[in-house]
Amino acid sequence: MSHAICQLIAKELNVRAQQVDAAITLIDDGNTVPFIARYRKEVTGGLDDTQLRTLDSRLSYLRELDDRRQTILKSIDDQGKLTSELKLEIENADNKTRLEDLYLPYKPKRRTKGQIAIEAGLEPLADLLWSDPSHHPEDVASSFIDDAKNITDNKAALDGARAIIMERIAEDAGLLEKIRRYLNRNAELTSRVVKGKEQEGEKFKDYFDHNEAISKVPSHRALAMLRGRNEGFLQLSLNADPANQEGGRESYCETLISEHYRIHLSQAPADAWRKQVISWAWRIKVSMHMETELMGALKERAEVDAITVFATNLKDLLMAAPAGPRATLGLDPGLRTGCKVAVVDATGKVLATETIYPHAPQKQYDKAAQVVDGLVRQFNVDLIAIGNGTASRETDSFTGELIKRGNLKVQKIIVSEAGASVYSASELAAKEFPNMDVSLRGAVSIARRLQDPLAELVKIEPKSIGVGQYQHDVSQTNLAKRLDAVVEDCVNAVGVDVNTASAALLTRVAGLSTTIAQNIVDYRDEHGRFEARTTLKKVARLGPKAFEQCAGFLRIMDGKNPLDASSVHPESYPVVKSIAEKTGRAMQSIIGDSQFLKTVNAVDYTDDTFGLPTVSDIIHELDKPGRDPRPEFKMATFAEGVNKITDLEPGMVLEGVVSNVANFGAFVDIGVHQDGLVHISALTDKFVADPREVVKAGDIVKVKVMEVDALRKRIGLSMRLSDEPGQDNRPARSGNQHSRESKSSQRQPRSPRQGNGNNAMGGAFAAAFAKAKK
């Protein structure tokens, strides 16, 4: 089946089967996705990391499918029931649902009513009445009465015959596929409040009486309703016939059953019995099976969407612009417990820590200012990173006044502190700072994540960073796998300085395990900095395969070989040497010489080992060695005097940072401790299907305040600055953008809101994410 798998994946990715086959071979040989994407372009025909991740995921699914296929074939064959036609159908099944449908009649199960009826000799009666309705059921049933087989009367005989046909209908793979297609196109998901739970489940109020086509339910609404059901507040069901509001007509699915078996019901003697069989088969067998299956499929789709949202936001956050190697003071704001202060040097090394109390109740303003001023001057601090949690704006104001009063040459920046408390209390932080108070570790993390967000955030479990929607309602295994892949791709895209990287960062490098990463740090501590990539081979357990995978992603700055500071893989060094020799230049002199490199023809240096993609990449890397793919560092400026939600007024235009992007809009931090929501309809004047077409996490944007609900801590924003509060500013083509939308905080669900207002948000207004508090 491997050839068939290659063909199928190639079709899905719109690439050649040879590319897929080559990638599968590399993956099976133990090569990592980042390594294949960067250094094996000739082999795969240039498949990128996104395509390779999709390929890897589909490969796992299809191999599991194939394993299941073989198990089913063997099971049916052992029963002596495997016909050539059935075998062909099973071999052609392209998904697990179809495969299980085909297996259903042969799947070992407890004795059913139908099986018992067959054993009692009632199958001929069932076949006769089902295929020839001219016979009167009562007349033909009497000849099947047999007390010894517990068929004591006509009713028992007809009940048994009905059970036989009902089970055939429920196990007919072709029929189930027809009904499934119909339901996927037409069925509605119905949500009702559990009686007596109205007050307790108020946060799910919008779903107390809700109907929606199951094919169009967006992931966040599906997960909200499923959460409501799981918490006992909602009842969810499938309405197969939403057009049949009165319920007087039979379900169209019963018509599908009749048509499938070419049953034409009229006034024939057995037609009433056949109609009952069809109705019961649908209501008792098929509908329940389909409801369970479609609800499961809905949940699976919603989980995939939610995980994709989380993965996209996480990538944007990890790839945010680094401030770079500059001395930084981290401030973890607080009121009663004070503000924690940590100063780190350009490499992230901790130089000093303090705790200050500039705010109520202590109000030691002057003393706090003196401490911070002294630290800034003593350690030549360039940047002050302020966490965006409790007392963030008060601390920001305090810092701004301090800078102005002391005429300090330093910049202050509000930094997301999501996950900082998780890191502070982690085993990793305890190992890194064994003698430092837990609360102070958070200030160190805030300072470092401004210098290099990627290097610091990899120390935190991705799920704790808090940029997902309904992350606790999805498969934690699938979520962790997807997020780990995102972190790995980001780390390897940027590259890692092996002489300064933490073990946590090194662990994310292609080919390195947790053990090997720690061994690199231990070797560095014992022998000093690495002077060459080849020295890595001396690290315990870092064998040839691990070296091949990791070497190109590890940087050695100011080492013996200048190429060690670039993304040129050691296996490709001969290409650079060849360029230098053929042009009569010293190897070091051609690095960074753009004018010279423009004259180099990549084709002249290709051979059987190094193809055009590799040589072209090498020349590009030589032009800008060790280039960082992340954007240039910029920062948002929060409005002075706007520190809390009650300071906001409709019509204000403010600058903020996109903290999160969901399917229904973007959440923006405008410096008031509560993110505001820019609904998808208010992102731009044009129709937008996906908010990520317009914004991503970390973007600096200008927004206008449209709505403020201080009591419920809700802020409605618009990026269309021409919008006016209180008016219907929705674009003409809105699609489903103004239907109900909901948002979940990371710790507790927020109440979803009905989209029927007349303001710029169209009433489709959801609670912003609650910030991850310590």
C-alpha positions, 0 to 999 in steps of 0.5 A: 500500500506504500505506493498508494499512500504516496499517490494519495498524499501527493494529490493532497499536497499537489506535488509529485509522488516521487517527492512524497516517496523521497520525503517518506524515505528520509523520515523513516531513516530518522531525519527531522522535518527541519533538517529535511526542509533546509538541507535535503531540498534536492531530494524532496524537490523543495518541500517546505516545513509546512508541507513536510509536517502535513505529509508526516501527519497524513503518513501516520494516519494512512499507515494506521488506516492500512494496519486497521485494513489488514486487521479487518481483512484477516478477521473477515477472512477467518470467518470465511466471509471475505468475497473478492468484491468485499475485499476490493471495497475494503482495499479502496476505503480511503478513511477510517469511517468507511472502513468501519462501515464495511466491517460493521456486519462482520464485527464480533459482537454480543448476540443481538435480537437479529442474530437470535431471530436468524438462529430461530429460523426467521430469516426466510420470513424476513426475506419474504415480507421485505422483498414481496409485500403481496403476502399478508404478514399475519398469514405467513408468520403463523407457519414460523411459530415454534414453541421450542424456539421461543416463537410463541405467536405471530407477533414474536415471529414478526418482531424477529423478522423486523429485527433481522431487517433493521440490523441489515439496514443499520449495517449497510455501508452503502446506505450509511454513506448516503445518509451521512452525506445527506446529514452533513449537508442538511442536518442541524445541531440543536442546543437546549438548556437543561431544565432547572439549570438556566441560572447556574449555566447563564454563561451559556445563555446564547445556546439555551435555544440554538439551532445551526447547520452542523456543516457551518458551526465554527470551531469556537461555537462548537467547543462552547456548546460541547463544553456546556454539555459536558458541564451539564447545562446544555443538551445537544442533539441532531435534527435530521429534518430542520425543514420539517418543523411540525414533525408531522412528516416522516424523516427524509432519511426514511425515504433514503432507506426506501430508495436505497432498497427500491422499496415502493410503499403503497397499500400492499398487505406487507407495506405497513410492516415494511414501513414500520421496519424502515421507521424503526430502523432509522429512529432506533438504529441509524439515527442514534449511530449517525448522531454519535458519529457526526457529533464526534466528527464535529468535535474533531473538526473543531479541535483541529481548528482550535489547535491550528489557531493556537499553533498560528498564534504561538508561531507569531509570538515565538517569531516576534522581533527580539530587542537584541543583546542589550542590558535590560531591567525586568519589572514584574508589577504587583501591588501588595507584594511589590514589584519584582526587579531583575537586571540582566546583561546583554547575554541574559546573565542576571546582575541584580535583583530587588523588590520595590513598593511604589504603589499602595498600600506601602506607597514607597514611591521615592525609595522605589524610584531611587532603587530603579534609577540606581540600577539603570545607571549602575548597569548601563541599562538600555531597556526596561521590560514591564510585565502586563499583569496586575499593576502594569499601567501603574508601574508603567506610569511610575517608570515613565515619570522616573525616566523623565525626572532622572533624564535616563537614556532608557526605553520602557516596553510593556511585555506579555508575562503570560507563562512567566509564573509557570516558568518561575515555579518550574523545575527548569527555573529552580535548576537555573536559579536555585538560590533565587526567590520564585517571584524574582525569577518571573522578573528575569523571564520578563527581561529576557523575553524582551531581549529574545522572545524565542530563547525565553519562551521555549522554557515554558510549556507551550500550552502555558503561554496562553494564546489558544481558544478552548485549549483545555477542551481539545485533545491534549496529546494532539495539541502538545504534538502540534505545538512542539512542532511549531516550537521546533520549526521556529527554533531551527528557522532562527538558529541557536548560538551553542555557546550561550543557549540554555539546555531548554533551547538546545533541546528544540534543535533538530536531532537533539534530545533533552539528554544530549542538550544537557550534555552540550551545556555540561561540556561547555561548562567543563571545557569552555566555549565551543570553538568549532562545530566539529568539537560537538562530536566530542559531546557524550551521546552526540553521534554522527546522526545527531551531528548531521541533524543539528550541526547546521542549526547551531551557530558558533560566533567568532570561532575558528571557521567563519562558516560555523556562524552561518546556516551553511551545513558542515557537509557543504563546506567543500562548496564554499571552498570550491568557490574561493579556490576557483575565484582566487579569493580567501574564504573569509573574504567572500563572506558578506561580499554582496557585490562579489556573490552576485557574480557567482553562478550557482550552476558552476558549483553543482555536482552529484552531491550538491544540487542547484537549490543547495548551492543557491542557498549557500550563496544566499547565506554567504551574502548575509551569514546567520541572518535572523528571519524575525522582523525588526524590533518595534514597540507600541506606545500606550496612551498617557492617562489611559490606565484602566478600563474606566478611563476608556471612552467610545471614539478614542483612538489608541495604539495597541499590540495584538495579543491573540487572534481567534477565528472571529477576530483579534484581541488587542492589548491597549494597556488597561489590563483587559484586552479589547476585541476587534471583531472580524467585521471591524478589521478592515473595510473588505470582507475577511474570511480569516482574521489572520489575513489582516493581523497576527499576534505581536502586530502593533495596530491603531484601534478606535474604542467602540464599546466599553462595558466596565462591569463585565470587563468588555471592550469593543474595538475597531481597526476601521478608524472611520467607524463611529460608535453607536452606528451600524458600520458593518460591511455589506458582505458579512457572510457569517461574521455577525452570527454568535461568537464566543471566546474562552479564557484560559481558566474559565469560560466566558459568556458568548454573546448574540450578534444582533446589535447595531454598533460597529461590532455588530453585537457579535462581541465576545469577552477578551481573554483574561490575562494569565495572572500569576 
